[in-house]
């Protein structure tokens, strides 16, 4: 059957090419063209390989008191000034998943995202000190994952990912449609997005599974060093507990980095360069980053799978021994941050749901959101509340409408001084800042 399909496709392509070439290159024979096509033909219908993805578009409106006001804790494409139509993402995933059999086998997965989100997924520091929509670029391309999957038939089956893969930290994920809410949360902004390295996972039984890995560092295809201070790596570990019945989950995740991290905080150096987490190691030196994340969810059986509760928490600390630091956060040695979030969702019927999220993010300084001299030594205290209505109109089509409010110390930023390119002490405010938006998602 495959041979017949291949022959038909080849014959059709030969006819098309031969016809199109008739005027420009009459000397090319049909036989020569057929030989060329056959030599370059690639079979794409490989058994077990699946193509999936989605198209995610919408509209967002930030009710900012000042048109130049920037809501610092929000993700880049969630804080466009005033109203904005968004092509959030076109996601394409190609995968050959491993089977459930405990035998030696291999597979792969590749995820690519195109759209406005991709701009900030590549570098979350983009546009963090400017209050404009200049970086809303739907043509950006982001390689989210690309890894080889391997299973060794050891015990219950020992799995490995080798390559680039998404972070093990956090309750929310990069794919907006997979989250309870349209906009990304405060805590999601602080977690790493992806790693390049090796991650192994093992399921002990139906209730406990674990992960351990070694990677270059957060959001980096290179090692964790951002300057010339030497090499570095990060160690990952996770322990997940599933309740009997499968209706509850508790995940504990750890990351230890031997040096500072790339692009993990939504901040920019005073000189305009991207900042690593905690604003560490701008040019050289050494340090560390430790992150602990705990999240869980519970679907009460009495609610017949209509009700879902979840929580998300983080504690992180980072230190640096950088004598060349350009601001007081780095000179003082580092930063500590902590936060928690609560989620709830109720599925009223087959087509309508309502989800809610509340979060707090704090820290001993503003190293996670600002690198300015003016506020570097001040504490961080940020809050947000989000309410999202979901409508499953037809198969594979999701429409969501959302309201969000952000407030807290230095949660808004009026922009930079056009003469100096630096922030002034009057640039920050405490909000509240309001958001309303909607999205439409078609998945395939």
HUDAWO-V797340 format. One record per backbone hydrogen bond with DSSP energy under -0.5 kcal/mol. NH is the residue of the N-H (numbers start at 1). CO is the residue of the C=O. If there is no record, write none. Layout:
nh/co
NH/CO
NH/CO
This chain:
nh/co
5/1
6/2
7/3
8/4
9/5
10/6
11/7
12/8
13/9
14/10
15/11
16/12
17/13
18/14
19/15
20/16
21/17
22/19
25/21
28/25
29/27
33/29
34/30
35/31
36/32
37/33
38/34
39/35
40/36
40/37
41/37
41/38
44/42
46/44
49/46
50/95
52/93
54/91
55/442
56/89
57/440
58/86
59/438
60/84
61/436
62/82
63/61
63/434
64/62
69/66
70/413
72/70
72/411
73/411
74/71
78/75
79/76
82/62
84/60
86/58
88/56
88/86
89/56
90/114
91/54
91/89
92/112
93/52
94/110
95/50
96/108
97/48
97/95
103/101
105/151
107/149
108/96
109/147
110/94
111/145
112/92
113/142
114/90
115/140
116/87
117/88
119/115
119/116
120/116
120/117
121/117
122/118
123/119
126/123
128/125
132/130
136/133
137/135
138/136
140/137
142/113
144/111
144/142
145/111
146/164
147/109
148/162
149/107
150/160
151/105
152/158
154/152
155/153
157/154
158/152
159/157
159/201
160/150
161/199
162/148
163/197
164/146
165/195
167/193
176/174
178/175
179/175
179/176
189/185
190/186
190/187
191/187
191/188
195/165
197/163
198/214
199/161
200/212
201/159
202/210
203/157
204/202
204/208
205/208
209/240
210/202
211/238
212/200
213/236
214/198
215/234
216/196
219/194
220/217
224/216
228/283
234/215
235/256
236/213
237/254
238/211
239/252
240/209
241/250
242/207
243/248
246/243
249/297
250/241
251/295
252/239
253/293
254/237
255/291
256/235
257/289
258/233
262/218
265/275
266/368
267/265
269/273
272/269
275/267
277/261
279/276
280/277
287/258
288/319
289/257
290/317
291/255
292/315
293/253
294/313
295/251
296/311
297/249
298/309
299/247
300/298
303/300
304/301
305/300
306/303
308/345
309/298
310/343
311/296
312/341
313/294
314/339
315/292
316/337
317/290
318/335
319/288
320/333
321/286
323/321
325/322
331/327
332/328
333/329
333/330
334/329
335/318
337/316
338/362
339/314
340/360
341/312
342/358
343/310
344/356
345/308
346/354
347/306
348/346
348/352
349/352
353/390
354/346
355/388
356/344
357/386
358/342
359/384
360/340
361/382
362/338
363/380
364/336
366/375
366/376
369/366
370/366
376/372
378/375
380/363
381/409
382/361
383/407
384/359
385/405
386/357
387/403
388/355
389/401
390/353
391/399
392/351
393/391
393/397
394/397
397/394
398/396
398/441
399/391
400/439
401/389
402/437
403/387
404/435
405/385
406/433
407/383
408/430
409/381
411/408
411/429
412/429
413/70
414/427
417/422
418/416
421/417
427/424
429/412
432/406
433/406
434/63
435/404
436/61
437/402
438/59
439/400
440/57
441/398
442/55
443/396
443/441
444/53
